[in-house]
Amino acid sequence: MMMAAVNEGRNWTDANTRVICNEKGTFVVFYDTIIFARVNGREYFSDGGYKTATTGSRLRALGAPYSTNEKKNACKLTTQKKMVSLYNGK
């Protein structure tokens, strides 16, 4: 359901995960952490420093080659500060 909302560009909420679509882009928020942003066709991923199995599962569902194992993680992560900046349009 999360991916359908992202792909369709529509807002969606279920428990601890939200898809927010606005004039700046499409964002996925897991708890209070922006883990995904699609802005101007470019995708950004962040684990917000929370290297949990659930965060990893959400990131992989969004297409990130993410692993909580640092040696296996092939995902370029974006800082939470940058993710907030993208969300705020700065």
CORURLIN-V361248 format. One record per residue. N is the residue number from 1. RES is the residue in one small letter. PSI is psi in whole degrees, 0 to 359 (* if undefined). OMEGA is omega in radians with two decimals (none if undefined). D_FIRST is the distance of its C-alpha to the first C-alpha in Angstrom with 2 decimals. Layout:
# CORURLIN-V361248
n=N res=RES psi=PSI omega=OMEGA d_first=D_FIRST
n=N res=RES psi=PSI omega=OMEGA d_first=D_FIRST
This chain:
# CORURLIN-V361248
n=1 res=m psi=322 omega=3.10 d_first=0.00
n=2 res=m psi=312 omega=-3.11 d_first=3.81
n=3 res=m psi=323 omega=3.09 d_first=5.46
n=4 res=a psi=317 omega=3.12 d_first=5.06
n=5 res=a psi=317 omega=3.11 d_first=6.26
n=6 res=v psi=311 omega=-3.09 d_first=8.69
n=7 res=n psi=329 omega=-3.13 d_first=9.88
n=8 res=e psi=353 omega=3.14 d_first=10.43
n=9 res=g psi=45 omega=-3.14 d_first=12.02
n=10 res=r psi=152 omega=3.11 d_first=10.87
n=11 res=n psi=147 omega=-3.12 d_first=10.86
n=12 res=w psi=144 omega=3.08 d_first=8.25
n=13 res=t psi=137 omega=3.02 d_first=9.34
n=14 res=d psi=114 omega=3.12 d_first=8.91
n=15 res=a psi=253 omega=-3.02 d_first=12.18
n=16 res=n psi=8 omega=-3.07 d_first=13.18
n=17 res=t psi=134 omega=3.13 d_first=10.51
n=18 res=r psi=142 omega=2.94 d_first=10.56
n=19 res=v psi=125 omega=-3.13 d_first=9.96
n=20 res=i psi=122 omega=3.10 d_first=13.35
n=21 res=c psi=126 omega=3.11 d_first=14.67
n=22 res=n psi=188 omega=-3.09 d_first=18.42
n=23 res=e psi=344 omega=-3.12 d_first=21.59
n=24 res=k psi=333 omega=-3.13 d_first=21.70
n=25 res=g psi=199 omega=3.11 d_first=18.39
n=26 res=t psi=132 omega=-3.06 d_first=14.74
n=27 res=f psi=146 omega=3.00 d_first=14.35
n=28 res=v psi=127 omega=-3.14 d_first=12.16
n=29 res=v psi=125 omega=3.09 d_first=14.06
n=30 res=f psi=115 omega=-2.91 d_first=14.14
n=31 res=y psi=244 omega=3.13 d_first=16.68
n=32 res=d psi=19 omega=-3.08 d_first=19.19
n=33 res=t psi=128 omega=3.07 d_first=18.86
n=34 res=i psi=112 omega=-3.09 d_first=17.55
n=35 res=i psi=346 omega=-3.10 d_first=16.25
n=36 res=f psi=140 omega=3.02 d_first=15.25
n=37 res=a psi=136 omega=2.98 d_first=16.91
n=38 res=r psi=109 omega=-3.08 d_first=17.24
n=39 res=v psi=125 omega=-3.13 d_first=20.55
n=40 res=n psi=39 omega=3.09 d_first=22.78
n=41 res=g psi=354 omega=-3.14 d_first=20.95
n=42 res=r psi=141 omega=-3.12 d_first=21.46
n=43 res=e psi=140 omega=3.14 d_first=18.93
n=44 res=y psi=143 omega=3.14 d_first=19.84
n=45 res=f psi=145 omega=3.10 d_first=18.74
n=46 res=s psi=139 omega=3.01 d_first=20.10
n=47 res=d psi=359 omega=3.11 d_first=20.18
n=48 res=g psi=16 omega=-3.10 d_first=22.36
n=49 res=g psi=358 omega=-3.14 d_first=24.83
n=50 res=y psi=92 omega=-3.08 d_first=22.65
n=51 res=k psi=62 omega=-3.11 d_first=22.79
n=52 res=t psi=162 omega=3.11 d_first=20.84
n=53 res=a psi=321 omega=-3.11 d_first=19.01
n=54 res=t psi=318 omega=3.07 d_first=15.78
n=55 res=t psi=316 omega=3.11 d_first=16.19
n=56 res=g psi=319 omega=3.13 d_first=16.98
n=57 res=s psi=316 omega=3.12 d_first=13.97
n=58 res=r psi=315 omega=-3.13 d_first=11.67
n=59 res=l psi=318 omega=3.11 d_first=14.21
n=60 res=r psi=321 omega=3.10 d_first=14.42
n=61 res=a psi=329 omega=3.12 d_first=10.74
n=62 res=l psi=359 omega=3.07 d_first=11.52
n=63 res=g psi=5 omega=-3.14 d_first=14.60
n=64 res=a psi=137 omega=3.05 d_first=17.26
n=65 res=p psi=60 omega=-2.97 d_first=20.08
n=66 res=y psi=143 omega=3.00 d_first=20.12
n=67 res=s psi=144 omega=3.06 d_first=22.09
n=68 res=t psi=345 omega=3.05 d_first=23.48
n=69 res=n psi=112 omega=-3.08 d_first=26.71
n=70 res=e psi=325 omega=-3.11 d_first=28.49
n=71 res=k psi=336 omega=-3.11 d_first=30.36
n=72 res=k psi=350 omega=-3.08 d_first=27.27
n=73 res=n psi=118 omega=3.12 d_first=25.16
n=74 res=a psi=14 omega=-3.06 d_first=25.22
n=75 res=c psi=128 omega=3.03 d_first=22.93
n=76 res=k psi=115 omega=-3.08 d_first=24.75
n=77 res=l psi=146 omega=3.10 d_first=23.65
n=78 res=t psi=142 omega=3.14 d_first=24.15
n=79 res=t psi=156 omega=3.11 d_first=25.79
n=80 res=q psi=326 omega=3.10 d_first=24.17
n=81 res=k psi=316 omega=3.11 d_first=27.05
n=82 res=k psi=321 omega=3.12 d_first=26.13
n=83 res=m psi=317 omega=3.11 d_first=22.43
n=84 res=v psi=321 omega=3.10 d_first=23.70
n=85 res=s psi=318 omega=3.09 d_first=26.16
n=86 res=l psi=318 omega=-3.14 d_first=23.58
n=87 res=y psi=322 omega=-3.14 d_first=21.65
n=88 res=n psi=355 omega=3.10 d_first=25.02
n=89 res=g psi=30 omega=-3.13 d_first=26.06
n=90 res=k psi=* omega=none d_first=29.04
